[in-house]
Amino acid sequence: MTDAENRKPRSDEARSVFAPPGPPAADGESSTTSEFAVPDGLAVPQQPGAESEGSAFSPPRTYSARQAPPAFTPPVGIPAVSLTKDLPWQDRMRTMLRMPVAERPAPEPVQKAEEEGPAVPRVLDLTLRIGELLLAGGEGAEDVEAAMFAVCRSYGLDRCEPTVTFTLLSISYQPSLVDDPVTASRTVRRRGTDYTRLAAVFRLVDDLSDPETHISLEEAYRRLAEIRRNRHPYPTWVLTSASGLLAGAASVLVGGDLVVFVAAALGAMLGDRLAWLCAGRGLPEFYQFMVAALPPGAIGVALTLAHVDVEASAVITGGLFALLPGRALVAGVQDGLTGFYITAAARLLEVMYFFVGIVIGVLVMLYVGVQVGAHLRPDAALGLAERPLWQIGASMLLSLTFAVLLQQERSTVLAVTLNGGVAWSVYGAMHYAGGISPVASTAAAAGLVGLFGQLLARYRFASALPYTTAAIGPLLPGSATYFGLLSIAQNEVDKGLVSLTKAVALAMAIAIGVNLGSEISRLFLRIGSVEKRRAAKRTRGF
């Protein structure tokens, strides 16, 4: 028996099934051969000096212990990517979040750690509280994860993975490959629209991410508590007046005159007060939207019954503009386009419930009007006379009042007002002057809104929502929604469904356009090569 046989015994399978052909057995029968055996004459001659056999677990001949690569990925990651440090933290953190964990660059030196190191549970708690304020304020899921990731890395916790859903925030941190992970979670139970608070949270995250600033955990907690206690920048009466002016501007935008402006403003303010009353009594938002939709429809029906020479459809359309959940729609579609499908489904379901509440409120008043003899015509087009200056002014007023309703900072109101005027100018030039379909015109205008909004946000190192949400107000499908509901109230279901389908198409065009403009804006930012910002890539059909 040879040395190789002593060193490595052969199994029964190796002898029987995969044995090479040999001489006949003693009893005259041929030995068992394998169908994968190399025929005689085709065997490759062994080179002189070559090894006869080897183990699968032995190192290769070209291996050198002095120049050996690392056997495992180090805990700090592989520093193979260098990101530009003067970029906004949103883009830097989003870039790293889209990388696998093993390919993320090594973190910068920790500047906020105590002598004994950062307190991991407190850092995770601070991260979750910041993410809660951002998610409750309407920020997209990817931006919330980027902010949470930035806070953790600023305190030296680089091996962390944040997860955001519609109502649940969680984050996991693993110090090394052999240590147990630390996981914490927080539930978002209340949502509110306050973009001033949102901007303050973004400034806090920006300061934490700045390597030149040194903010301790206690200081970060103190600033976060001040942000929570901060009062809204506008009192209640200003918000009610803003809702009325928004509805009046929307009615002028679709062809109304001064009487229509006043009627639409009155209906919207009454609806706003009723919604505040329902909110104070603890009713869900579904019923708040339903109650808020009653006064605009009631005033439009009353004007028709009184035979006042006004466009009742413009009055009701203006009231609908103040209720359409454009902010939630854009956030839901954005989450879906960026891969957060659970959160996107939940947001879109919320939009559907709000929309159903508006539909019920308006349909009740339209049905009552039809029953008492009001001659409302679903096929009557609104008086969209070409009044470009009036319409541009109305669109800017609508964006301004929308910004006030969103509790934006006063420094951002002018920029979003101009952005709304640009959006309507592009839409009017493409649809009315160029004859392009309203869906394509809306998508192009919304794309410019997203582009300018993202560039302004990156210029000020702030969130993009205050610069984009209010600017899409003039593009919301108020008239298509009204005519669809009116047709359904008059038993013309086919026409109503067609009009509502158009409204849905316009809403999706707005959301997709805003997101596409945001993505295009990042192409102008210095984020390095394409490999530094990978996204999921799937084969078509799978």
N, C-alpha and C positions, 0 to 999 in steps of 0.2 A: 504493500500500500504506500502510495506516494505521500509527500509532506502536505500537498494540497488536500488530499483526502482526509488526512488526520486533522487538518486545521478546519475544514469545513465539510462535515458529512452531508451526503446527498440524501434527499428525501425520497420516499417511495414514488411520489408523482414525478420527480425529476428523472428517476430511473425508468419508469414505465411509459409515461406519455411523451416526454420531451427528450428522450434519449436519442443520441445520434445513431445512425445505422451501424450495425456491427456484424460480425460473422455469424453464421447460423448457429443455432443452439445445438446441444449434443444430440437431442432427439430428432433432429432433422427439420424442426420448425424454425422459421425466421423469428428474430426478436422483435418486440414491439417498437415501432418507430413513430415519430411525430410527423404530422402533415406540415409542420413549420420547419422541419429539419432541412439543412442545406444539402442539396444533392452532391454526389461525388463529382469531383472535378471543378466545382464552383467555389470551394472553400478558399477564403482569402488567406494567403500565407502570412504567418506572423512575422513581423519585422524583428530583426535581431535586436536584442536589448530591451524589447518592450515587455511590460509586465504581463504575466500570464493571467492574472485575475485581480480583482479588487473588490472592496466593500462599498456599498452605497453610502455608508456613513463616514468613510474615510475622506480627508481633504484631497482636493485635486493636486496634480503634480505642479501646477502653476501657482499654488498657494504659498504665500510668504507671510510668516508671522510678523515681520517688521512692517510690512506694508498692507496689513489686513484691514479691510473696511470694518466699521462698527457692526457688531453682531445684531444689535437691536436699535430701534429708533430711540434716541435719548428723550428723557421726559420733557425737555424744553422744545422739542421739535427739531426739524432740520432747517437751519437758516439758509435756505436756497433762494428765497425771494426777498428782494429789498423794495419796500414801498416808500413812496415819496412822503416825507414827514410833514410837509406843509399842506397836504390835502386835508379836507374836512374829515373829522373822525367818522362820519357816516360812511364815506366811501372806503376808508381804510378798513373799518370793521366789517363792512359788507363784503369786501374782497376776501378777507380771511375766513369769513363764515362760509363762503362758497368753495373753500378749499377743503380737501381731506385734512384730518387732524395731523397726520404725519408730514404734510407738506407746508404747514403754517410756519411763518418765520419765527425766529426766536424773539421773545419779548424784550422790550427795552428795560434797562435797569429800573428796579422798583424804587420810586421816590417817596412813597408814602408809608412804607412799612416801619413799624416800631423796631426796637432792637431785637425783640423776640420774634418778629415776623408778624404779618397781618393776621388778625383774628378772622379765621375763615367763616364761621357762622355769621358774624356780624357783617362781613363783606357781602355774603350771599343775601342776607336780609336787606341790606341797603340796595343791592341790585334789583331784588324783586320789588321793592317799594317804588323805585324809579320806573321800572317796567310797568307797574300797575298804573301809575299816573299817565304814562304815554299811551297805553292801550285803552284806558278809560277815556282819554281825550280824542280818540279816533285815529291814532297813528297806525300805519300798516304793520303787519306782523313782522316783516323782514326788518323794518327800521327799529322796531322794539327789540328784536333779537340783537341787532347791531349795537344799540345803546347798552343793553345788558352785558354784552361781550366787552364793550369798551370799559365799562366800570370795573369788571373783574380784572381785566388786563392792567388797568391803571394801578391796582393794588397787588399785582404780581401773581394773580391766579390765572395762569395762561391755559392750563388744561381744563377748561370749563366748556360746557355745552348747554346753552339756553334753549328752551322750548316754549313756544307761544301758541296757544289756541285761543278760542274766542273768549273764554272766561277763566282759563287756568294758565298760570305762569309757573314754570319749574326751571331749575338750574342744577346741574351736577358738576362737581369738581373732584378730580382725582389727582392727588399730589404726584404720584408716580405709578408705574405699571404694577407695582407690588402692593400698593396701599389701597385701602378700601375707599370708594368714592363717598363724598358727602353731598347729599341731595336735599334741596329745600323747594317748597312750592308755595304759591299764594293765589287766592281766588279773587277775581274782579267781580264785584257784586253791583256796583253802581257806576253808571256812565254819565258823563256830563260834557257839555260843549264849552270849553274855555281855552281858547288858543293863547291867551296871555299866560296862563299856567303852563301850557305846553311849551311855549318859548322859553320860560324860565327853567324848565327841566332840561331843555336842550342846552342852555347856557351852563347849567351845572355839569352836565356830562362833558361838555367841551372843556370846561376848566379841569375836570378830573383827568381828561385825556391829554392835557397839555403837559409835556415833560418839564416845562419851566415853572409851573405852579406846584405848590406843595399844600395839598388840602388833606387834613387828617380825617379819620372816620367821624370824629365828633363834630368837626366843622361841616362835613357833608350832611350829617344828620340834622344839624341846626338849620342849614340852608333848605333842606328838604321840608322841615317843619314849617319854615316861613312860607314856602311855596304853597303848602297845603292850607295855611291860614290866610293866604292872600285873598283880598276881596275882589269881586268882579270889577272891571274898569268902568262899566256903564250901569246906571241904576235901572230899575224895572220900567219906569215910565219911558226911558230912552229906548229900551228894547221893544216895548209896545208900539211906540211911534215908528221905529225902524221897520217893524213888520207891516205897518200900514203903508209906509212909503215904498216898501218893496213891492207890495201888491199893486199900488198905484202905478209905479214905474213899469211893472210887467204888463198892465192893461194898456198903457200907452205904447209899449213895445209891439203889441199885437193890433194896434189901430184905434185905441180908445182916445176920447177927448177929455176935457177937463171934468165934465160930469162923471164920466166913467172912472177917472182917476180918483175922485172923492168917494164914489160909491165903493170901489174896490178897496180903498184904504180903510173905510169904515168897517166893511165886512171882515177884513183881515185883523183889525184891532179887536173887534168883538170876539172873533175866534181865538185870538191870542189870550184874551182875558178869561174866556171859558176854559181854555186848556190849562192856564195857571190855576184856576179854581179846582179843576179835576186833579191836577198834580198835588195840590195841597190836601186833598181828601184821600190821597193814596191810590188813585185809580191807575192802572197800567197805561203805558204809552199808547197802546192800541186804541183805547177809548178816548185818550186825549186828542189823537189825530182825527178820530171820527167826530168828536164834538167840535173841533176847530174848523172842520170842513162844512158845518151847517150854516153859519152866518153868510159866507159869500154866496152860496147857492140860494139862500133865502132872499137876499137883497136882489140878486139877478132875477129871480122869479117875480118878486114884488114890483120891480121896475117894468117887467113885461106886462103884468096884469094892470098896472097903472097907465099903460100905453105911453110911456115916456120914450121919446125918440132917442134912445141910446142903444148901444150894442151890449145887450145883457150877457152875451157869450164872452165879451171882453172882461166884464166884471167878474164872472165866475172863473175865467182863466187866470186873471190876476190873483184871485184868492188861492188858486191851486199852486201858483208859483211859490208862495210863501210856505207851503206844506210839503212839497216834494222832497224826499230824503236824498238829495244829491250827494251829500257828504258820505253817507253810509254806502251808497251805491258805488261810488268811486273807490272807496276803501275795499269793498268786497271784491270788485273785479281786479283790483291791483293785487290783492292777496292770491287770487286764483292764477293770475298771470305769472306771479313769482314763485308758484309752487306750494303755497300754503292752502291746500284744498279744503281741509276741515274748517279752518277759520273763514275762508271765502264762502263756503256753503252756509255757515252760520250767519254771516253778515248778510248774504243775499236773502236768506230766509227772514231775517229781521226786516229788510227792506220790503219784502213781499207782505209781511204782516202790516207794516205801516201803510203801504199802498192800498191794501184791502180796507183798512180803516178809513182812508180818504175816500175810497170808492163808495163805501156804505153811506158815509155822511153826505156826499154829493148826490148819490142816487136817491136817497130819501127825499131830499128837497126837490130834485127834478121830477120824481114821481108824483109828489104832492102838487107841483106846478102843473104837470100834464093833466092830472085829475080835475083840477079846478079851472081848466080852460086856458092855461098859458100857452101861447103859440111859439114854442121854441123849435127852431129849425136846425136839425143836426147837419144838414147838407149846406148850410149857409156859410160861406167863407168869411173869415174875419176881414175887416177893412184894412188890409195890409197895403195901404198906399205908400208909394216910395217917398218916404220922409227920412232920408238918411241922417240928417243932423238931429232931428227929434229922436230917432231911434238910437243913435249913438249916445246922446245925452241920457235917454232913459236907461240904456244898458249900463252906463257908468253909475247912475243913481242906484240901480238895482244891485250892482256889485258892492257899492259903498254900504248900503243898508244891510246886505247879507253879511259883510264883514263885521258890522256892529253886532248883529245877532249871534255871530260866532265868537264874540268877546275877544276880538283881536286887539293887539296893541295899536295905539294910535299912530305909531311910526310906520306901520305896514298898510294902513288903510289907503293911502294915496297910491302906493304901488299896485295893490290889487284892484283899485278902481280903474287905473289906466290899463291894466291887463284885461279887465272885463270889456272895456271899450275896444281894445284891439281884437278881442275874440269876436264881438259882434260885427266889427268892420270886416273881418275876414269872411265871416259867415254871409253877411249881406252881399259882399262883392262876388262871392262864388255862387250863391243861390239866386239872388234877385237879378244881378247884372250878368252873371255868366250862365245862368240856367242849369247849374249842376244840381243834382239831387240833394235834398235836405240832409240825408244821412251822411253822404260824403262831405258835404260842407261842414256839418257839425263835427265830424271826426277831425277834419283839418284844423278847424278853429280850436277844438279842444287840445289837439296836439301842440299848437303854438302856446296855449295856456300852460300846459305841462312843461314845455321847453323853457319858457321865460320864468315860470315859477321855480323850477329847479335851479336855474342859473342865479336867480336872485337869492334863493336860499343858500346856495353854496358860497355866494359872495359875502353873505352875512353869517355864515356858519350856523344856520338855523334850520328849523323844519320847513318843508315845502308846502305843507297844508295851508298855512295862512296866505300864501301867494297863489294858490290854485283853486281852492274850494269855492271861495266867493266869486272868483272870476268866471266860473262855469255857470253861474246863476242865469244869465241871459239865454243860455243854450238849452235849458231844461225844457222838456216836451209838455208844456202846460196845455196848449191849445189842442194837441192831438189827444191828450188824456180827456179833456172836457168833451170833445165831440164824440169820442168813443163811449163815454158814460151816458151822454144824452141819447145816442142811438139805442143803447141797451134799454134805457128807461122808456123809450117809445116802441119797444118790441122789434126793433130792427137790429137783431143780434149780429147778423153777418157784417153789416157796416160797422157796428161797434167793435167787433173783434178785429176787423181790419185796421181801424184807427188805433186801437190799443196796441196792436202788433207794431204799428209804426212808432208809437210812443216808446215801446220797449226797445226797438231798433235804435232810436235816437239816444236813449239812455245808455245803451251799450256802446254806441259810437262815442259818447262823451267819455265814458270810463276808459275805454281802450285808447282813445286819443290822448287823454291825460297821461296814462301810463307809458304810451309809446313816446310821447314828448319827453317824459322823464328819463327814459332809457337813452334817447338820442342825446340828451344834454350831457350824459355821463361820457359820451364819446369825445366831448371837447375837454374833458378833465384829464389831467396827467395821472393816470392810474397804472402806467406801465404797459407791458405787452399783453396780448390776448390771453396767454397762458396764466397770467396772474389772476384772472377773474373768470374761472371756468363756471359754466352752468351745466345743468343736466342735459345730456344728449342721448336721445333714444333713436333706435332704428324705426323707420316708418312702418306703422302697422303693429308695433309691439308696445 
